[in-house]
């Protein structure tokens, strides 16, 4: 009898094909999040779980799935997975780092240019038939070149964003829990500063940090007021890093000039008043949404389960590899 693997959402077909030869796949082919009660029912007797950011993998789920041996998340972020609890129970956790770095960095620049040059507003004007001819004062935006880019979170994606800034002749500041190696700073022409300095001096503030207890509401009212009135805030990381209610106040009150968001504090909902603001570019979580990258994410997520359960190989993308070593030793 084949081991059971639960897949909670529709994934690229090529990913599913990596699982079906080896497992009894319980595949929920829908685009909406799985209801919690249904998920807890489905994971009973499952050996593997391929999930998304919307599924919380915690003690409750692990209690419902006593045979679970691997959780593979179709994401880089792990804020929805209780990794220590999984480790304690001998459940391997894998994610999809690396394969979406360049795509997400590209998308960050799409957000920067869209909000600075008011591209979305221009598109709406054309579609509404409101464009009456060229006007020297129409939809004036802000230059991007020769400005200061501040990057909060200087991991793979943050560094890829910084690399692209060279093409715009930008000064690059970054803040993180630890300073990058000198060679990386020299290569990217990036300067390590504290968060407050970054907020005060940057024309564009891009968020690429993880979401945890230290970064929840990192951009609150106090810190939003530190930013330049001409600055733009870009979030392609996790919604709760920004206090969205405070952001609405900032955009309405002119504390900052604009914001571009790909993620939201209570996704898919937005804070009251945000959708009505013309100086906000609002995108439905598309940073990694290319055929190539989503395909790579799916292959990595599904391949991890096949490697571990079908072939007894420890996946290189495990976040708690000690579980695999322990299982091998046993």
Secondary structure, 3 states (H helix, E strand, C coil): CCEEEEECCCCCHHHHHHHHCCEEEEECCCCCCCCHHHHHHHCCCEEEEEECCCCCECHHHHHHCCCCCEEEECCCCCCCECHHHHHHCCCEEECCCCCCHHHHHHHHHHHHHHHHCCHHHHHHHHHCCCCCCCCCCCCCCCCCCCCEEEEECCCHHHHHHHHHHHHHCCEEEEECCCCCCHHHHHHHCEEECCHHHHHHHCCEEEECCCCCCCCCCCECHHHHCCCCCCCEEEECCCHHHECHHHHHHHHHHCCCCEEEECCCCECCECCCCCCCCCCEEECCCCCCCCHHHHHHHHHHHHHHHHHHHHCCCCCCCECCCHHHHHHHHC
